[in-house]
Amino acid sequence: MKPTEYKIVTIPQFLEMILHNPCVNWVYRGQSDISWPLLPKAGRLEYFLEATDIWKEQGQSSSDLGRFDFWRHNAVAFCEHLPQNEFECLAFAQHYGLATRLLDWTNNPLVALFFAVEEHSDADGAVFCYYQENVIMPDKAILGRIPVVALYKPRPFDRRILAQSGVFTYHPEPKIPLEAKPLLDQENKFSSDGLDLVIIRLDAKMKPICQRKLNEIGINRKTLFPDLEGLSEFVNWETRYLAKLKD
């Protein structure tokens, strides 16, 4: 199904749309190019490998969990306190760049807006709004045996996850992009046609303005990435911005 799509040109418009959402259980994802599919990194062409016979016997459609096991086995040499829970460790691996079957989302729509406007000034960005009733209980669920897309809300084991209000969707078949489906609970309807996926399109021309306005209310690289790397990237952005004002 094709998701509902709205187009906004100002931050107040964006906030008004979000505030009219009657349900708090929606999550948000910002992408700087609206054409990119909602696909976890493990499902992308350069990272996806068909499952071996051993993995197929265990119900896996790809070898990404095998890659995660290899990462986990070797990560103990680099991290003194590796998470023991499988799902938390998978999120930890995702955080450090491993191609996994997790897709990043946030509970904070302004954080999603930031990522939608931060890069690719020549392409329309998007904030994807998604509702998912299936929630993973990490102490009860078994990694690799969840047959449907589900929401995973990790503990804030890292400052970035805490600052970004980070959550994930878990994709049992990472090569299949997330698509809109009818909502089971019509009381939680956000889109006019009752689908669980809504797209808010942001015109490429408004990206620099939105980024400046978000910075004014404290949504920037320094606050979302509370470490030296985030500080450095923020100072670099601020330098470029000030240089443009002098032109």
N, C-alpha and C positions, 0 to 999 in steps of 0.2 A: 504494500500500500504506500501511496505517496503521502508523506507527513504534511501537516498544516505548516504553511510558511507565512511569516509576517515580515515586514520591512520597517525598520526604524531609522531615524536620522539624528536623534539626540539621546543623551543619557536619561533625561526625565521621561521621555517616551518609553524607553526600555524599562525603567523602574515602575512606571505606571502599569505596564503590561504584566510584570512579575507580581506586583502587589495585588493585582486582580486575580491571581491564581489562588483558588480556594483551598489548595492542599499543600501541606508543608513537606510532603514526601517526594517532591520532584528534585532531581539533581541536574546539574548544568555542566556543559563542556564547551569551552571556547576553542575554535579552530580559525586560524588566520586565512584559510582558503576554504570557502564553502563547498568546493567540489570534492574535497577529500572524503572518502567513505569513513563511516564510524567502524573502524577496524583496529583491533589490538595489534601491536607490533609483531607478535608471533605469527599473525596471519598474512603479513605483507610478503610479497613475492620473494624478496631477498632473504627472508628469514624462515619461510615455511618449507618444511620437508615432510613428505608423505611418511606415514607411520610404518615401521618395520612390522614383521609378522608378530613379534613379541608384544609390541605396543598395541596392535590390533586385538590381540587376545585379551588385553586389559581394557579394551573399549576406547582406545585413544585414536583420534583421527589424524594426529600429527605428532612429531617427535619433540614438541616444545617442552613437555614435562621431563623428557629424558635430558634435554639441555639444562633444565632447571636443576635436576638432580646432580648433574655434573658441576654446575655452578655452586650448589650448596656444599658439595663435598670439598671443593677447593676454597670456598670463601672463608672457612674457619681459619685459614692461614693469614687472612687479612682483617678479620673482625673478631675481637675477643668475646663479644656477646652477641652471637647470631641468634635470631628468634627461633624458638623451638617449635612453635606452632607452624604447620605447613603453609597456611594461608598468609600468616603474618610474614613468614620468610619469603613467600612469593612476592608479596607487596614490597618487601625490603629489596629484593632483587630487581623489581621493576623500578624502584626509586633510584637504584644505582645503574640503570641503563640496560639491563638485560631485556631481550625481546621475550615477553611473556604473553599469556592469554588474558591479562588484565588491561582494562582501558580506564584512563584517568578521568574522573569527574570531580565536582565540588558541590558542597551544599550552599556556597555563596555565589549568587549570580553575578556580582560585581567582579569576582575573581575570574569567572568564565569570560566576562566581557573584556577584561584586561588581555587575556590570551587571544581573544578574537581580533583585537586591534593592534597587537604589539608588532607584528611582522607582516611581510608581503603587502606592501602599500599599493600594489597594482592589482590586487584581487579582493573581491568582496569577502568579508569574514562572516562568521556565524556563531551564534550561541545555540547549542542544541539543548533542549529541555526534555528530560526523559523521566518517565514514571515506571517504577518496577516494584512489584509486590513481593517477588521472591528475594528473600534476604538470607545470606549465608550465616549460619551460626558456626563459627570456626571450631568450637570445641566438640561439635557433634558431626559436622560434615566431613567427608573424605575427599581430598584433592583428587580430581580426575573422575569422580563418580557423581558429579552434578550434571544432569542431562540438559539443563536449560540455562539461559542467560539469567544471572542473579546478581544482586547488589551485595557488595562486601564493604563493611564499614570498619576499617582497622583502628586499633588503638593509635593515638598520636605518638608513635615511637620515634618520630623525627620532627624537628622544628619546622621543616618545610610543609609536612603534611598537616601539622597543627595550624600554621599560618594560612595555608591555602584551603582549609576545611576540606581536606582531600578524602574522597571515597573512590571506589572502583566498581566497574562491572566485570564479572567473570564470564568468559566466553568458552563454552566447552568445545566449540568448533571455531577456532580463531580466524579461519579463512572466510567465514560468512559474515558480511557486514551487518550491522544492526539496522533493522528496518522497522517501520511503524506498524503497530498492531492495535486492534480495538481494545479499549480499556474495559476491564471486567467490572470495575466499580465506577459507574457513571457519575456518582457523586463527586468524584475526583477529577471531573472533566476540566481540562485546561484548554484544549483545542476545540474549535467549533464543531469538529466532526467526531469527537470522542476518541482520538487516537492517543497512544502513549508516547509519541514523539512529536515535538514541535520545533520548528527551525525559526530563529530570529535572524534575519539577514541584516548585515551592516555594510553599507556602501563603502567602497575602498576610500573614497574621498574624505570620509569622516574619521578615519582611523587616527591621524595625527591629533585631531582636536579631542577625540575621546581619550587618547592616552594622556594628554595634558590635563584634562579635567579629572581623570581618575587619579593622577598624581596629586592633584590639589586636595583630594579627600583621602589620601593615604594609601592608595592602591598602586603600588609600583614594585619594581624588582627588589628594592631594599626591604620592603615589608613582607613580600611574598616569599623571598629567598633570604631569610635572616642569617646570612653567613657572609664571609669575605667575598665569595664569588658574586653573590647578589648585590652587595655594596658596590663592588667594582663595576658591574654592569649598569647599575643605576647611575653612578657618577659618569660613566661613558655616555649614557643616554642624555643626561642633563647637560653635558658639555656640548653634544651635537645640537641639542635644542637651543641652547643659548647662542651658539654660533649662527644658527639660522635666523635668530632674531636680529642679529647685526647685519645680515645681508640686505 
